[in-house]
């Protein structure tokens, strides 16, 4: 037996066990200011950090409660859900992945759409949900957005779409990319009929969504510090081999360069939407 075989490795204390005595689900660390936040207080503040105003992602149900009168959304009765047209399989079968995500989130796909009222004004509204496969846009999502716009056109009411997406869904290939043309076509019909369309971009709004309906609003609003763009900053830096400006592709940067009309705090969003709906009316 060699000398080194006799040396015992030092026993290290498990810092996680000694330091983390708090029960799970009670606290959350702010990714911006690093403060430790109470989950209940964060939820009551609509997922906005009370110290630095950082906006965490807000689920569709909380967004309905925040924006719509009496927290009521009349969902469309007919709603398509994704199939597996390409019989796609990576680490999991796509059908199995969809089924598991549906069971986990309680949603049929990455978007919830219907009609509701904002301070008495009826609107057609669609909200993307990031927890469903990163808010990716497949055939069902594109159909829901087109349905929202077509309903606004039929009823002559404003259309509002909340984007929160990583882009087109790769498991549906070219069919997911075709949703860019479909949603843009529906948006064109709204413009021709002079029906107002308001796009609200949240963190993140990227890929095919940013390249189509998300940037085509009569009014483009964004939540503070939201990532908005087609490709991510790291991909762009690797492609052009240059360092990007600070805050590149963030809401405030895009507002300065004319891609976003207003950056609106979440607490003020309902008031802002109501004002612009009345103005368009």
Secondary structure, 3 states (H helix, E strand, C coil): CCHHHHCCCCCCCCHHHHHCCCCCCCEEECCCCCCEEEHHHHHHCCCECCCCCCECCCCHHHHHHHHCHHHCCEECCCCCCCCCCCCCECCCEHHHHHHHHHHHHCCCCCEEEEEEEECCEEEEEEEECCCCHHHCECHHHHHHHHHHHHHHHHHCCEEEEEEEECCECHHHHHHHHHHHHHHHHHHHHHHHCCCCEEEEEEEEEEHHHHCCHHHCCCEEEECCCCEEECCCHHHHHHHHCCCCCCCCCEHHHHHHCCCCCEECCHHHHHHHHHHHHHHHC
